């Protein structure tokens, strides 16, 4: 039976100092030690979590020789969607800040691991110990490296054309000022359940406006959308589409060249 | 300052039979492109194909073990024979490609479990860490020590190694 079981959350600034999460798209990754369970999947995302946990453990103030042992759990504020598969992790945790004025003391991070809980949240779990009537272990530094396979498709491209022209979609289009235009969002595979949200922007919103976002319907690889009418003087607008899915930052661009008949 | 890691060695293996030398050892292998060690500049001009991330918690002086070797190690760590070089065999999955496979590395170690028994002054040191590869495997080397009644019971590490795919 553990002497303590403490729970912390990286979103609470009284629990963690300088928590950071990096999500890195990778071309392939796997846990190679211990040898993994055979899987057809390879990771395409590396998640890196760092921070200093304000663990604030204290020894038994009434018993100098007693070693308190327990479990510390840190919620990393990253849940895996049903499209994501946990493929492995490599985690470190070290003593960060300790204090005592005694001779007989223990400060320990005996073991640490990152796991996926039943609610699909990632947790860092450490077994820790402390001994000494006046001993305090106030901080623990950590880094958790997690490999994930994300089966959601990638944003492949955004292509444009004048509305109603029947022309092929292209990475650039010539559109007369005052006319409408269309864009095509292409994915690397069918959009998952719930569709795939794509954020949109124009660097010339007055002349070539576009909606802030659109959604590629579930099961669809490619979808065509109508944009608002253009207006104003000749210009070149860069239209950018960005994958709004958690953990994704892929963006693709196309240009709309506005012209005015002489 | 470059360390020579020349103290008496304490050998540890992430794959020891009893699973007591390193707690929760893990290794991740990640395919990369255009990866290199930029400081200090790597002497290797070979392209890196993999980033390997090794983590674990090294155990020193496990009280449950009674092998003479371990007792001596524990006494060395606990006593005034302060300096040791810990060598952790990492079980590199690409070790068979030879020592030239490593194109760069970045590693650290830190105290994970320390204690003192009955002396009001003591010292515990985890001084540096680096990766060295030879013909059979990659090793994480670290100069560690403790004196008087201080004990370094566990040390955590992360070794990040860039490697080529083969010869």
Interface residues (C-beta under 8 A of the other chain):
Chain A: X26 X27 X28 X29 X30 X31 X32 X33 X34 X43 X46 X88 X89 X90 X91 X92 X93 X94 X95 X103 X104 X105 X106 X107 X108 X109 X110 X111 X112 X113 X129 X131 X141 X143 X145 X147
Chain B: X14 X15 X23 X24 X25 X26 X27 X28 X29 X30 X31 X32 X33 X52 X53 X54 X55 X57 X91 X93 X110 X111 X112 X113 X114 X115 X116 X117 X118 X119 X120 X149 X153 X154 X156 X157 X158
